[in-house]
Amino acid sequence: MRALIISVDLGNPDHQAHADEFAMLAEGAGADIVGTLNARRDRPDAKFFIGSGKVEEGVAMAQAVLADVVLFDQPLSPAQQRNLEREFNLRVVDRVALILDIFALRAKSHEGKLQVELAQLQHLTTRLTRLWTHLERQRGGIGMRGPGESQLEMDKRMIGAKIKVLRERLARVERQRVTQRRARARGGALSVSLVGYTNAGKSTLFNALTRAGAYAADQLFATLDTTTRRIWIEGASSQEGVEPPQAFSTSSGGGSGAARPWGYSVVLSDTVGFIRDLPPNLIAAFRATLEETVHADLLLHVVDAASEQRDEQIAEVNKVLTEIGAAQIPTLLVYNKIDKVGLQARAERDAHGTIARVFVSAVERAGLDVLRGAIAEAGQIAGSNDPNFETLQSE
């Protein structure tokens, strides 16, 4: 589909990175970008967001490039979207709707599809009026009263009933997840969740650690569905920057000082990636999936080391973690894609001697042993703090 992008700079110093990210979203949704209209404003215009002059310029550009759809890189109000569609005589899709569309495209599991459908319906409820303009709902006169309003109200009731059903189904899914988490807790496994900005390489790292074969691609939101695997992480006494926990480094009685083998059973989960200005409806709809993050013993926050926006992306992920109640969970920063910037695989400790950052390349499989050792060390800390956590060690 031939798409014209309207990119609006509201004074954000990182606007170009924001615009590039939106272009990636558009391409991920299957759009063929045939033109971009740049606009700068101090504040959004109430009617069109970009003002009437830029609208006229955009209409002319859309006609010249034969655009099929207009993609707007900012969230629009229902009225703004409706006004723009009247002027362009084309479908106008804002940032929120585009992200929802990509989620619908990528969701594969039953749970994922339920969550996306719920978010889409919640988004649609505020925009129903534009679907019924052919009924002239707002115009008075003989023969023009009633039908549009009646149809609109009927649609609202139908969507409300559907939302209720979806919430009930997702509640059942959440109960199943609670049961699964309890079973894993009884088994003494350390629960570790991968979190991070979309396209940071979480699924590639997940595959490197578990050999699970989860789908991974260089695109935003390549995977939406949570994938979980149980793995065994060996001891890491020989890895640079990682020392074996004291409980495992004592001699077996002969005074040789040799470390005993040690390790942990780990349940590793790959979760949906985050993005700046993630629609609230999506966060709410994906709460069942994000519960895996909330109840984890350890979070591996995967960061794209090659991205110039990595600090901002870290902040965006932390913001979402706070919103879902996961900000207090122990977190290890994992800087991925070091092969692109010439960094060495290593672990760095904070002032308290705790591993705070690990540098790896999931594609080159560099630094994975260091990461495994860091997870095992974090597991030893979790085991000492949680009486229900069972430390597993070989005989």
N, C-alpha and C positions, 0 to 999 in steps of 0.2 A: 504494500500500500504506500503510495507516494505521500510523504508527510512534509508539511511546512512547520518548522519549529519557531516559536516565539519565545525568546530568551530575555527576561527582564532583570536588570541590575538595580536593586534597591539600595545600593551603597555598600554591599557586602564586599570586603576586601578579597574574599575567596570566590568571587563570582565566576571567574573563568573555570575553576575546578568544578563548581556547581553546574555550570553549563555543559562541561565535558561529560560529567556523570549523567546528566539528563539525556545527552545524545546516546550514551551507552544503553540507558534504559530503553530509549526509543528503538535502537537497533535490536536489543534483546526481545522486544515485542514484535519484531518482524517488519519494522517500518523502513522504507527506503527514503532517506532524508534528501529532499530535493532543494531545500532552501532554508535559510535561517534569518529571521528578522530580529535584530537586537534593539532593545529599548532600555532607556535609563529613566528612573523616576525616583523622587524623594519619598513618595507614598503612592499606594495604589489608587487609581481612579475608581470612584464608586460604581460607575456604570460599566466600563469596559476593562478596568484594571490598567490598561496602557494608554487610555485617552483616545479621543476621536481621530486625531491626526495620524497616529500610528496604526489605528484600525484601517483607515483608508489606504495607507501604504501597504499594510498586510494583505488586504483584499486584492490589490493590484498584483502583488507578488504571487499570491496563491493562484490567481488566474493565469499568470505568466508561466508558472512552473507546472501547471496542471495538477495541483495538489488535490488529494482525495480526503485528507484529514489535516486538522490544525492541532499541533501538540504544544501545550502551554506549560512552561517549566515552573509555574507557581500554582498553588492551590487557589481555585476560583470559587466564589460563592455561586449558588444556583442562579441568581439573577444575572451575574456577570457572564456565566457560561451561556445562558439563554440569549442574552443580548449579543454576544459575540457570534453565536450560531446564526442569528438572524442576519447579521452584517455579512458574514462570510458565505452564508448559504452552504456551509459544510459542517460536519461534526467537529466539535471542539473537545479535546480531551486534556484535562489538567493533570498535574503531577500525581495527585492521589489516585485518580482513575487509571492512569497508566501503570502505576505500581500494582494496583488491584488486578489489572489485566494480565500483567506478567505473572503474578501469583497464581491466577487461574490457569495460565498456560503451563506452569511448572509443577503444580500440585499433582502428585501421582497416587498417594495413598487415600484411602477412604476418609481418614481423619483430616488430612490436608485439604481435600476437596470440600468437606463440611465447613472447615474454618474459613476458607476463601469465600464460599457462597454466603456465609453469614456476614462477613465484612462487606461484600458487594451489596447485599440487600439493605444493610444498615446505611450504606452510602447512598443507595438509590432512593430511600424514603424521603429525603429532602429535595429530590430532583424530579419527582413524578410529573410535575405540571408541564414540563417541556415535552413530555411524550404524548400529550393530548391536545396540542395546539390545533390539530385538524378539526377538533370539535368546537373550536371558538369558545372555549370555556369562559373567557373573560368578557366576551361581547354580549350585550343585551339584545332585546328585540324578539319579536314573535318567531317561534320556531328555533330560537337559539338558547333557550333557558333549559337548564336541567341535565341533559345527557352527559356533558363533559364532567360536571361536578359529581354526578352519580357514579360514573365510571372511575373517576379519580378516587372517590371514597371506597369503592369496591376494591380497587387495586391496593389501597392502603391496608384494608382489612386482610386481604389475601397475603400481602407481604408480611404483615404483623403475625398472622398465623404461622407462616412459613418460618419466620425468625424464632418463634416459640418452639417449634418442632426441632429446629437445628440446635438451639440451646439445650434442649433435653437430650438430644443425641450426643452432643459434646460433653454434657455432664456425665453420661454413662462412660464415655471414653476416658474422662478424667478419673472416674472411680477405678477403672481398669488400670490406669497408670499408677494410682496410689497402691493398689494391690501388688503390682509388679515391683514397685520401689520397696515395699515392705519385704517381699520375698528376697530381693537383692540384699537388703540390710541384714536379714537373718543369715544370709550366706557369707557375711563378713566382707563383701567386696567394697572397694573404694570407688565411689561414684565421681566420675570426672566428666565435665561437659566442655566441649569446644564452643567458644563464643567469639564474636568478632564482626568487623565490618564486612559487608558482602564483597566477595571476590578477593578476600585476603588469603585464600588458600586453605580454608578449614577442611574441606572435603578431601583435598589432596593430602593434607597432613593426616587426616583420619585414615585414609587408605594406606599411607606409608606405615602407620603404627599398627594397623589391624589386618591389612591385606583384605579388606572387606569388598573392594570393587564398587564403592558408592560412586554415583555419577559426579564427575568434576569437570568443569570447563572454565575457560577464561571469559566469563560473562557474569553480569550481576544477577544474583538470585538463581544460580545454576541449580541449586537443590533447596527444597522447602521442607521435605519430610524428615523428621528426626530418625536417624539410624543409630542403633546401639549394638555394641559388640563387647564381649567379655574377653579380656586378654590377661596374660601373666607378664608382669614386669620383673625382670631379674634384678639382682643387686648391681650397684654402680660404683664399687669401691675403686675401680681403676680409671674412672673418667675424670678428665680435667675439670676442676672447679666443683666437683661433686664428691662428697665424702660419704661413706656408709654410715647409717645411724649408729649411735653408740651401742644400742642394744644388740647389734649384729657384729660389731667389730672386736669383741672380746675373743680371746683364744678359747679353744675347746677343752683346755685343761692341761695341756702339755707345756705351756709357757712359750710356745712358738710365736704367739702373737698373730697367727694367720686368721684372717677374717672368715667367718662361716658364711655359706651361701644364704642369701636372703632375698625377699621379694614380696610382691603384692598381687592379689587378684583384683583387677580393675575393670569396672564397667564404664566404657568410654562412649559418650553420646555426641553425635554431630548434629548441631541445631541450626535453625534458620539464621541467615545473616541479617545484620542490622544495616540501616542506612539513615542519613540525616533526614529529619522531618518525616520519620516513619508515621504513617497515618494512625491515629489513635484507635480507629476501628480495627485495624490489623493487629495491634498489640492486644486489644481486648479479645479478638476472635482467636488468636493464637496462644491464649493464656494456657490452655491445656498442654500444648507443646512446650512452652517456655517454663512450665512447672519443672521440667527436667533440669533446667538451669537453677531454679530457685532451691531445689532440694539436693543439689550436688554438694559433695565434700570439698571439691576443688574445681575452679574454673581455669581453663587454659584460654586466655584472651589472645587470639591470633591476630597479629598485626602485619600488614604489608610493609616490609622494611624498605621497599623500593618506591613507595608512594610519598610524594612531597606533602601530602595532606595527612600523613599518619597521625600526627598529634591531634588534629581536629577529629579524625576518625576514632581515635581512642576515647576522646571526650564524648563523642556521640554514643558510642557503645556503653560507656559508663552511665550516661544519662538514662538509657533504656534499662540498664541493669537496676538503677535506682527506682525507676517506675514500676518494675515488676517485683521489687523487694529482694533483689539478689546482690545488693551493693556490699553487704557484710561478709559474703562468702570469700574465703581465701582465694586469691587470684595470682596466677603466674603469667606474666607477659611473655608471649612467644613471638619473636620477630622472625617471620617467614620470608622466603624469597631472597636470602642473603646472597645467592649466586648472581643476582642481578646488580648488586651494588658492591661486590668484592669484599664482603665482610667474612670473618672467620667464625666457624661454629664455636660457641663457648657459652658458659653460664656466668652471670654476674650476681653478686650478693649485695644486699643492702647493709646499712650500718649495724644491723643486729645479727649479721651473719646468715640471714635467710636468703635463699635463692629468690631473686626478684625478676630476673630476665634471662631468657634463653634464646640464642640466635641459631636458627636452623634453615635448611633448605629442604622442603618436603620433596621437591622434584628430584634433586640430586641425592636425597637421603643423607644429607650431611647434618651432623649434630643430633641425630635421633637418639643415640645412646646417652648423650648428655641430657636430653629431655626426659628419657625414661628414668634416669637417675634422679632428676629433679622431682618427678612425679612420685617416685618411691620415697624420697626424703620427705615430701609433703604428706605422704601416706603415713609415715612414721609419726609425724607430728599429730595428724588426725587420730591415729591410734592411741596416742598418749592422752589425748583430750577427750576421747569418746569411749566410755566403758563398754559400749555395745559393738565397737569396731574390733573385729578379730584380725590380728596380725598373723599372716601366713608365712611360715618359714619352712624350708626343707630340713629334713632330719639329717 
